[in-house]
Amino acid sequence: MATDRKSILLRLDPAVHDALARWAGDELRSTNAQIEFLLRQALADAGRLPREAARIPRRGRPPRTSAPPNGSAASQEPDEPEGGAPPGDD
């Protein structure tokens, strides 16, 4: 459950923070999510990630389905004038 998460104060060198923030942006994560991702990866690589550790919650836009529903704005093409000429070019 997301409310069971611990909050900590983390002091970082400003250059390290900036590098983490850029990296997080490149991977479409928040800086906080990037730090947690890297810590979990380091724990797993060292064989120290607890089995009972909850998975990182998925946030953001849900995965796109194969086809948008009928009538959605994303599937509508703009109207083109008949005859191929733009309006006002008489």
TATA-V490400 format. One record per pair of residues at least 12 apart in sequence whose ideal C-beta (glycine too) atoms are under 10 Angstrom apart, sorted by the first residue. I is the first residue (numbers start at 1). J is the second residue. If there is no record, write none. Layout:
# TATA-V490400
i=I j=J
i=I j=J
This chain:
# TATA-V490400
i=1 j=54
i=1 j=57
i=2 j=54
i=2 j=57
i=2 j=59
i=4 j=54
i=5 j=36
i=5 j=54
i=5 j=57
i=10 j=32
i=10 j=35
i=12 j=31
i=12 j=35
i=17 j=31
i=17 j=35
i=18 j=31
i=20 j=32
i=20 j=34
i=20 j=35
i=20 j=38
i=21 j=34
i=22 j=34
i=23 j=37
i=23 j=38
i=24 j=37
i=24 j=38
i=28 j=60
i=28 j=61
i=29 j=56
i=29 j=59
i=29 j=60
i=30 j=59
i=33 j=56
i=33 j=57
i=33 j=59
i=36 j=56
i=37 j=56
i=40 j=53
i=40 j=55
i=40 j=56
